[in-house]
Amino acid sequence: MLTITPQEVADRAEELADELLDGEGAIRLTNVIEPADLADARERIRAAPADRDGERYRVWNVLHLGEVFERMVQIPEVLAIVDTLLGDRATLGSVGANRVLPGGRGQGAHIDYPYWDVYNESAYPRRFSTAYPLNCQVTILLDDFTAESGATAWAPGTQDLLQFPNTRDEFDSRSKQMIGVAGDIVIFNGACWHCAMPNESDAERTGLLLQYLPKFVRPMEDLLTGLPTVVLERATPTLRRLLNLHGRVVDTADLPDDCAEVPEPPRDGTYRTDAGGTSGN
Ligand SMILES: O=C(O)CCC(=O)C(=O)O
């Protein structure tokens, strides 16, 4: 897997986005997360309520669990790659975590939202394709990801197939693992076949799973309902953008300057139309 430092990203963003599209479909960023943030995030995820499947725990919607997560969804070097791939109005689709404890089972090989049920052909537009990307996954390694501890496996080059593997053997024969140490970040194309692997070590293996989507794809999780007001009040412009808090009906930033008479949408999610009605879409 192509491995880079944060300092290299700015000059190589287009090459890195192309690696996600045409290359192996995954990139590792090293030395990004401060140890204190790592420890803080790990502790909060471990204490959070989760859906349990044996020794595997899925924690959903973690943005409200602490400021550390607000920082982790807007890491500039990650966003430089995400925005080059998906456009600079990209939004968050999901912010969760997958904990695989010792003895935890792996997952079935899959592709991610919005491709996740692509076998339901009738649910997708005619001529649906990978002509341009609709997803970028980011895994922040909160623990070491080793072959033994069940590091995520992915099948390089499968991002164009737009289908699930036919058999587990087909996946296993093509896959590699996203090995790394706690604090590393793996950015990958969610259209690549991938899955968590079984944890056969004696240590927990947890990944913070961030999903980014182009501005026009509906988020996978409802990230706003229940988000404490304090998070919205302290949100940076970048976080507001990632949560799609502006431009919910008309994004004036998308309009040419001579359309400046279009009113700025209010920040509370409602928008007064010329006709005087409101829409809270
Ligand atoms: O935790 C992992 O290694 C991968 C998780 C994943 O692919 C998912 O939950 O969709």
The ligand as an ORCA input file, in Angstrom:
! r2SCAN-3c Opt
* xyz 0 1
  O     -13.293     -2.607     10.959
  C     -12.872     -2.929      9.859
  O     -11.775     -3.444      9.688
  C     -13.714     -2.713      8.626
  C     -15.117     -2.297      8.936
  C     -15.999     -2.236      7.742
  O     -15.600     -2.429      6.637
  C     -17.401     -1.916      7.922
  O     -17.908     -1.995      9.049
  O     -18.072     -1.630      6.897
*
